[in-house]
Amino acid sequence: MSGAQRSAAIVAALLYTLNEKEPNQEAKTECMKKIIKYITKLRPRVFSWGLRVNFRESLDNYFKIKM
């Protein structure tokens, strides 16, 4: 399962990078939350049915956001 979670985190990072047009920190955080919600909707089990987002800390640190 960790492979699927890692892949989902990479997809989230890609979608965030492609859509990164938000000027402020709050909007950037909201954008990432929407992306994670979208991925969870398509394949719920990758982020433990929305209960836990693995690699969240890595995404937060890399994009300098706080979810």
N, C-alpha and C positions, 0 to 999 in steps of 0.2 A: 504494500500500500504506500510505502514511503516514496516509491518511484512516481506514482500518480500525483502525490502531493507536491513533490519537487517540480514535476512538469506543470502542474497547475500554478505554482508560484512563478515559474518562468513565463507562462502565458499572461499572468496578471501583470508582471513587470513589462512585458511587451505591449500589452494594451494600454498600460499607464503611460509608457513612453510615447506611444503613437497619439495619445489624447492629451498629453501634458500641455495645456494652454491656460491653465488656471493661474491667476496672479498671486493669490494669497494662500497661506498655509492651511487655513480651514477648508478652502475649496479643494485643495490638493488632497487632503485627507478624505473628504467626501467623495471625490472621484475614485480613490482607491477602494473605498467601502462599496461603491456601486459596482466596480469591476469584480470584487470578490463575491458580491451578491449574485451577479450575472453568471459567474463560473459555477457557483454553488447551485444555481437554478438549473443549469445545463447538466451538471453531474454532481449531485449532492454529496456523494461519498468522498470526494477528493479532499474536502475540508471537514471531514467527520460530521456530515449532515448539517453543516453550519455552526457546529458547537465549538470547533477549534480550528484556527488557521495556522497550520504549520508554516514555518519560515516567515512568520509575521515580523519577528524582530529583524530578520535580514532585509525584508522589504522596507521596514521603517528606517533602518540605518542607511540603506543605499539611497533611498529617495528623500531622506531627511524629513519624514513625516511622522506623525504619531497617531496610530489607530486605536 
